[in-house]
Amino acid sequence: MLDDLKNQLATTINAYQNEGKDVPQHLWAQGCLIYLAEQAVAEGDEAAFLFALNEICGTGTLIA
């Protein structure tokens, strides 16, 4: 699941860059959250994983 999100995000960011447009800040933030989720899985930290997933899905407070 996280790999799919990463691939979709990379495709979107590459499209912005290929068109010479600035990448919106929320896309960079999503990349950071995906990284946080991956780290949480690697460390077995369920609370951190759920926090990151909640933020990625847009129901949290960090990304509006």
Buried (B, 14 or more C-beta within 10 A) or exposed (E): EBEEBBEEBEEBBEEEEEEEEEBEEEEEBBBEBBEBBBEBBEEEBEEBBEBBBBBBEEEBEBBE
